[in-house]
């Protein structure tokens, strides 16, 4: 199950499960679209992977499989 992290790991912007501007890598590192394009140039600073649009989990599924509430901060290597 994909972990829906609640914040941008670069600027700490809130990214709720329905956020259309959330970007993730294959390790589920999460960034806002602005940081992904302008700061990170579509590459994850943690693993070097591609950042792509995070899918939106349907509301009914969020009841069974809720989004994470643990905030993360990138190591920005």
C-alpha positions as a printed Julia matrix, in Angstrom:
77×3 Matrix{Float64}:
   0.0    0.0     0.0
   1.38   3.38   -1.01
   2.24   5.59    1.97
   0.55   8.98    1.57
   2.87  11.3     3.48
   1.32  14.52    4.81
   3.97  17.08    3.84
   6.57  18.22    1.35
   9.92  16.96    2.59
  11.63  20.09    1.22
   9.45  23.07    2.3
   7.1   21.29    4.76
   3.96  22.36    2.86
   0.88  20.35    3.87
  -0.06  17.76    1.23
  -3.38  16.15    2.16
  -4.33  12.87    0.47
  -6.35  14.71   -2.2
  -3.54  17.18   -3.08
  -3.13  17.32   -6.87
   0.32  18.88   -6.51
   1.94  16.06   -4.51
   4.92  14.33   -6.14
   6.54  11.04   -5.07
   9.47   8.81   -5.97
   9.48   5.02   -5.97
  10.51   5.05   -2.29
   7.48   7.24   -1.45
   9.54  10.35   -0.66
   7.04  13.19   -1.05
   7.4   16.75   -2.34
   5.12  19.53   -3.58
   5.07  20.23   -7.32
   6.84  23.55   -6.85
   9.81  22.07   -4.99
   9.88  19.06   -7.31
  10.24  21.2   -10.43
  12.01  24.37   -9.27
  14.33  23.08   -6.54
  14.8   19.38   -7.23
  14.47  19.32  -11.07
  12.13  16.28  -10.88
  14.74  14.09   -9.06
  14.44  12.85   -5.49
  17.33  14.19   -3.39
  17.17  11.11   -1.15
  17.43   8.31   -3.73
  17.92  10.03   -7.1
  14.64   8.62   -8.42
  12.14  10.34  -10.7
   9.42  12.42   -9.03
   5.94  11.82  -10.46
   2.39  12.88   -9.57
   1.12  11.04   -6.5
  -2.17   9.22   -7.16
  -5.22  10.33   -5.2
  -6.73   7.58   -3.07
 -10.55   7.55   -3.23
 -12.23   8.85   -0.05
 -13.9    5.51    0.66
 -10.51   3.77    0.57
  -9.01   6.36    2.91
 -11.4    5.09    5.58
  -9.88   1.62    5.3
  -6.33   2.69    4.42
  -5.72   6.16    5.92
  -2.93   8.51    4.95
   0.13   8.72    7.16
   0.34  11.47    9.79
   4.12  11.17   10.23
   5.87  14.22    8.84
   9.19  13.71    7.04
  12.14  15.96    6.28
  14.44  15.18    3.37
  18.15  14.72    3.92
  18.65  16.79    0.72
  21.97  15.26   -0.15
